[in-house]
Amino acid sequence: MRVLLATDFSPHAEDAVKLVRALPLPSGSTVRLVHVIEPFPQINAFAPAGMIEMSAAAETQVRDELEQIAATLRAPGREVETALVLGRTADVIVEQAERAKADLLVIGSRGRRAIKSAVLGSVSAEVVDRAPCPVLVARGPALRTAILAEDGSETAAAGARLLSTLPALGALEIRVVSVVDAPFPSVYAGSDTGMGTYSAIQAYYDSLPSLRAATAQIAHERTAALVAAGIAAISEVREGDAAAELIAAATVARADCIVIGSHGRTGVARMFLGSVARGVLFNAPCSVLIVRATTVAAGEREKVLVASN
């Protein structure tokens, strides 16, 4: 297994280091530890290239710090490499993940809401969107329990597939959470308050039982598939805003992580993440593992969902 671990030497990055250190990586695994030096734009604009290079003493100090961290990560059957790279942080992390052919990319975060101000957290959404592998945004030192977001989509299937196939995650205790996210019909002042509004509200309430049953079935099927694959899993159904309910489920269960799939849209008009994944990434108090699923083959879900009958 190949893990890319990005660090900025902050206390928050230390959580990522501790998390990787605790992962039950299979023998023969490689961890590539990367630190990025991002030049100041104002210096680049006016100074010769030689002036923005690190001094030999500064480079030696950074490399020594990297080696000290690497020494704590080394273990029998686990190789640790280090890399000090000058460049734009998100670009370097993605490029390093591609070069290392990483199975998992781990970065630190300052946590809830403050993620936007963290050195690595500020680029987390971009890294998630562009990374060639799943991205784990670490907000704690260990992974023991996880919430798996499940809505029956091919995107959600990507998260389940990762849990089923990545050796380092096989020992997690999983709570499969499916959310009935059906907003109450909007009624505007001055709008028709007669039979039309009544019918819309009645249709909403009439649809809830079948929607709840379908959502529960989705959670049950995913849970049964994980159990059949040897993973400890239970299911839970909640109602409300999907991102808020996933975070609430993680809080109540004291989960270490939320696992969620996301479309990796690209292009100028892209949203970095789907709205639910983005809401979870920026607001969850625990680690978030996002599996980018740009496309999923039609038969891929059947490979993940083991028949339970």
C-alpha positions as CSV (number, residue, x, y, z in Angstrom):
1,M,0.0,0.0,0.0
2,R,1.3,3.5,-0.9
3,V,0.4,6.4,1.4
4,L,1.3,10.1,0.7
5,L,1.4,12.2,3.9
6,A,1.7,16.0,3.6
7,T,2.9,17.9,6.6
8,D,3.5,21.6,7.4
9,F,5.0,20.8,10.8
10,S,2.0,22.3,12.6
11,P,0.2,20.7,15.6
12,H,-2.6,19.9,13.3
13,A,-0.3,18.1,10.9
14,E,0.9,16.0,13.8
15,D,-2.6,14.5,14.0
16,A,-2.1,13.3,10.4
17,V,1.3,11.8,11.3
18,K,-0.1,10.0,14.4
19,L,-3.0,8.7,12.3
20,V,-0.7,7.3,9.6
21,R,1.6,5.8,12.3
22,A,-1.4,4.0,13.8
23,L,-2.7,2.6,10.5
24,P,-2.4,-1.2,10.2
25,L,-0.5,-0.9,6.9
26,P,0.3,-4.3,5.3
27,S,3.9,-5.4,5.0
28,G,5.6,-3.9,2.0
29,S,3.8,-0.5,2.4
30,T,5.5,2.8,1.6
31,V,4.8,6.2,3.2
32,R,6.0,9.2,1.3
33,L,6.3,12.2,3.6
34,V,6.1,15.6,1.8
35,H,6.7,19.1,3.0
36,V,6.0,22.0,0.5
37,I,7.7,25.4,0.6
38,E,5.5,27.9,-1.2
39,P,7.3,31.0,-2.4
40,F,5.8,34.4,-1.6
41,P,4.2,35.9,-4.8
42,Q,5.6,39.4,-4.1
43,I,9.1,38.0,-3.9
44,N,8.7,36.1,-7.1
45,A,7.6,39.2,-8.9
46,F,10.6,41.4,-8.1
47,A,13.5,39.2,-7.0
48,P,15.9,37.1,-9.0
49,A,15.3,33.4,-8.9
50,G,18.4,32.9,-6.6
51,M,16.9,35.0,-3.9
52,I,13.9,32.8,-3.4
53,E,15.9,29.7,-3.0
54,M,16.2,28.3,0.5
55,S,19.5,28.8,2.2
56,A,21.6,25.6,2.8
57,A,21.1,26.0,6.5
58,A,17.3,26.3,6.2
59,E,17.1,23.4,3.9
60,T,19.1,21.3,6.2
61,Q,16.9,22.2,9.1
62,V,13.7,21.3,7.2
63,R,15.2,18.0,6.0
64,D,16.2,17.2,9.6
65,E,12.6,17.8,10.8
66,L,11.3,15.6,8.0
67,E,13.7,12.9,8.9
68,Q,12.7,13.1,12.6
69,I,9.0,12.6,11.6
70,A,10.0,9.8,9.2
71,A,11.8,8.0,12.0
72,T,8.6,7.8,14.0
73,L,6.7,6.4,11.1
74,R,9.2,3.6,10.2
75,A,8.3,0.1,11.2
76,P,9.1,-3.5,10.1
77,G,7.7,-4.0,6.6
78,R,7.1,-0.2,6.2
79,E,9.3,2.0,4.1
80,V,9.3,5.8,4.6
81,E,10.5,8.3,2.1
82,T,10.8,12.1,2.5
83,A,10.5,14.9,-0.1
84,L,11.0,18.7,0.3
85,V,9.5,20.5,-2.7
86,L,9.3,24.2,-3.7
87,G,6.0,25.2,-5.4
88,R,2.3,25.8,-5.0
89,T,1.0,23.6,-2.2
90,A,-2.0,22.0,-3.9
91,D,-0.1,21.5,-7.2
92,V,2.8,19.8,-5.4
93,I,0.6,17.5,-3.3
94,V,-1.4,16.3,-6.3
95,E,1.7,15.9,-8.4
96,Q,3.4,13.9,-5.6
97,A,0.4,11.7,-5.2
98,E,0.4,11.0,-9.0
99,R,4.1,10.3,-9.0
100,A,4.0,8.0,-6.0
101,K,0.8,6.3,-7.4
102,A,-0.6,6.7,-3.9
103,D,-3.5,4.6,-2.7
104,L,-4.3,7.2,0.0
105,L,-3.4,10.8,0.5
106,V,-3.4,12.1,4.1
107,I,-3.3,15.8,5.1
108,G,-3.8,17.7,8.3
109,S,-6.5,20.3,9.0
110,R,-7.2,22.9,11.7
111,G,-10.6,21.4,12.0
112,R,-14.1,22.7,12.0
113,R,-14.6,25.9,10.1
114,A,-11.0,27.0,10.7
115,I,-10.1,24.7,7.8
116,K,-10.1,27.7,5.4
117,S,-7.3,29.3,7.3
118,A,-5.0,26.3,7.6
119,V,-1.9,26.1,5.4
120,L,-3.0,22.8,4.1
121,G,-6.6,23.1,5.0
122,S,-7.0,26.1,2.6
123,V,-6.3,23.8,-0.3
124,S,-8.0,20.7,1.0
125,A,-11.0,21.0,-1.3
126,E,-8.8,21.6,-4.3
127,V,-6.6,18.6,-3.4
128,V,-9.7,16.4,-2.9
129,D,-11.1,17.5,-6.3
130,R,-7.9,16.9,-8.2
131,A,-6.2,14.0,-6.3
132,P,-5.8,10.7,-8.2
133,C,-6.7,8.8,-5.0
134,P,-8.9,9.0,-1.9
135,V,-8.0,11.9,0.5
136,L,-8.1,11.7,4.3
137,V,-8.3,15.1,6.0
138,A,-7.1,14.2,9.5
139,R,-8.6,15.9,12.5
140,G,-7.6,13.3,15.1
141,P,-4.8,10.9,15.9
142,A,-6.5,7.6,15.1
143,L,-9.1,5.7,13.1
144,R,-11.2,3.2,15.0
145,T,-14.8,4.0,14.1
146,A,-16.3,5.6,11.0
147,I,-19.6,6.9,9.6
148,L,-20.2,5.7,6.0
149,A,-22.5,8.0,4.1
150,E,-24.9,5.9,2.0
151,D,-27.6,7.1,-0.4
152,G,-27.7,4.2,-2.8
153,S,-25.7,6.2,-5.5
154,E,-22.7,5.0,-7.5
155,T,-20.8,7.8,-5.7
156,A,-21.6,6.4,-2.3
157,A,-20.5,2.9,-3.6
158,A,-17.0,4.3,-4.1
159,G,-16.7,4.9,-0.3
160,A,-17.9,1.4,0.5
161,R,-15.6,-0.1,-2.1
162,L,-12.6,1.6,-0.5
163,L,-13.5,0.2,3.0
164,S,-13.8,-3.2,1.5
165,T,-10.6,-3.2,-0.5
166,L,-8.0,-1.0,1.3
167,P,-6.2,-3.2,3.9
168,A,-5.5,-0.3,6.3
169,L,-9.2,0.4,6.7
170,G,-10.5,-3.2,7.1
171,A,-10.5,-3.1,10.9
172,L,-12.7,0.0,11.2
173,E,-16.1,-0.3,12.9
174,I,-18.6,1.1,10.5
175,R,-21.9,2.8,11.0
176,V,-23.7,3.1,7.7
177,V,-25.9,6.2,7.8
178,S,-28.6,7.0,5.3
179,V,-30.5,10.2,5.5
180,V,-34.1,11.0,4.4
181,D,-33.4,14.4,3.0
182,A,-36.9,15.6,1.9
183,P,-37.3,19.4,2.4
184,F,-40.8,20.5,3.4
185,P,-42.6,22.1,0.4
186,S,-42.1,25.9,0.3
187,V,-45.2,28.1,0.8
188,Y,-44.7,31.7,-0.2
189,A,-46.7,34.6,1.0
190,G,-49.3,35.6,-1.6
191,S,-49.1,32.2,-3.3
192,D,-52.1,29.9,-3.9
193,T,-53.2,28.9,-0.4
194,G,-56.0,26.7,-1.6
195,M,-56.1,23.2,-2.9
196,G,-52.8,23.4,-4.7
197,T,-50.8,24.1,-1.6
198,Y,-52.8,21.5,0.4
199,S,-52.2,18.9,-2.3
200,A,-48.4,19.6,-2.3
201,I,-48.3,19.3,1.5
202,Q,-50.4,16.1,1.5
203,A,-48.2,14.6,-1.2
204,Y,-45.2,15.3,0.9
205,Y,-46.6,13.5,3.9
206,D,-47.9,10.7,1.8
207,S,-44.4,10.1,0.3
208,L,-42.6,10.0,3.6
209,P,-43.4,6.3,4.6
210,S,-42.1,4.9,1.3
211,L,-39.1,7.2,1.3
212,R,-38.2,6.1,4.8
213,A,-38.6,2.5,3.9
214,A,-36.5,2.8,0.7
215,T,-33.8,4.7,2.7
216,A,-33.7,2.0,5.4
217,Q,-33.4,-0.7,2.7
218,I,-30.4,1.1,1.2
219,A,-28.7,1.3,4.6
220,H,-29.5,-2.4,5.3
221,E,-28.2,-3.6,2.0
222,R,-24.9,-1.7,2.4
223,T,-24.5,-3.0,5.9
224,A,-25.2,-6.6,4.9
225,A,-22.6,-6.3,2.2
226,L,-19.9,-5.0,4.5
227,V,-20.6,-7.6,7.1
228,A,-20.4,-10.3,4.4
229,A,-17.0,-8.9,3.5
230,G,-15.8,-9.3,7.1
231,I,-16.3,-5.7,8.2
232,A,-18.0,-4.8,11.5
233,A,-21.0,-2.7,10.5
234,I,-24.4,-1.5,11.7
235,S,-26.9,0.8,10.1
236,E,-28.8,4.0,11.0
237,V,-31.4,6.1,9.3
238,R,-31.8,9.8,10.0
239,E,-34.0,12.6,8.7
240,G,-33.0,16.2,7.8
241,D,-30.2,17.9,5.9
242,A,-27.8,15.3,4.7
243,A,-24.6,17.0,5.7
244,A,-25.8,18.1,9.1
245,E,-27.2,14.7,9.9
246,L,-24.0,12.9,8.9
247,I,-22.1,15.2,11.2
248,A,-24.7,14.7,14.0
249,A,-24.4,11.0,13.6
250,A,-20.6,11.2,13.9
251,T,-20.9,13.4,17.0
252,V,-23.3,11.1,18.8
253,A,-21.3,8.0,17.9
254,R,-18.0,9.7,18.7
255,A,-16.8,8.5,15.4
256,D,-13.2,9.2,14.3
257,C,-14.1,9.7,10.7
258,I,-16.8,10.3,8.1
259,V,-16.4,8.4,4.8
260,I,-18.2,10.0,1.9
261,G,-18.0,9.7,-1.9
262,S,-17.9,12.8,-4.1
263,H,-18.0,13.6,-7.8
264,G,-14.7,15.0,-8.9
265,R,-16.0,17.7,-11.3
266,T,-13.4,19.6,-13.2
267,G,-13.4,22.8,-15.3
268,V,-13.7,26.5,-14.7
269,A,-17.4,26.2,-13.6
270,R,-16.8,23.3,-11.3
271,M,-17.9,23.0,-7.7
272,F,-14.9,21.6,-5.8
273,L,-17.1,19.0,-4.2
274,G,-20.8,18.0,-4.2
275,S,-22.7,20.1,-1.7
276,V,-23.1,17.3,0.9
277,A,-19.4,16.3,0.8
278,R,-18.4,19.9,0.9
279,G,-20.6,20.5,3.9
280,V,-19.1,17.5,5.7
281,L,-15.5,18.4,4.9
282,F,-15.8,22.0,6.1
283,N,-17.9,21.4,9.2
284,A,-17.2,17.9,10.6
285,P,-15.3,17.8,14.0
286,C,-13.7,14.5,13.0
287,S,-11.5,13.3,10.2
288,V,-13.1,13.1,6.8
289,L,-12.2,10.5,4.1
290,I,-13.4,11.6,0.7
291,V,-13.4,9.2,-2.2
292,R,-13.6,11.0,-5.5
293,A,-15.8,9.2,-7.9
294,T,-15.8,10.9,-11.3
295,T,-17.2,7.9,-13.0
296,V,-18.2,4.5,-11.7
297,A,-18.6,1.6,-14.1
298,A,-22.1,0.2,-14.3
299,G,-21.1,-3.1,-12.8
300,E,-18.9,-1.7,-10.0
301,R,-21.7,-1.4,-7.5
302,E,-22.4,-5.1,-7.8
303,K,-18.7,-5.8,-7.0
304,V,-19.2,-3.9,-3.8
305,L,-22.7,-5.0,-2.8
306,V,-22.4,-8.7,-1.9
307,A,-25.7,-10.3,-2.2
308,S,-27.2,-10.9,1.2
309,N,-29.8,-13.5,0.2
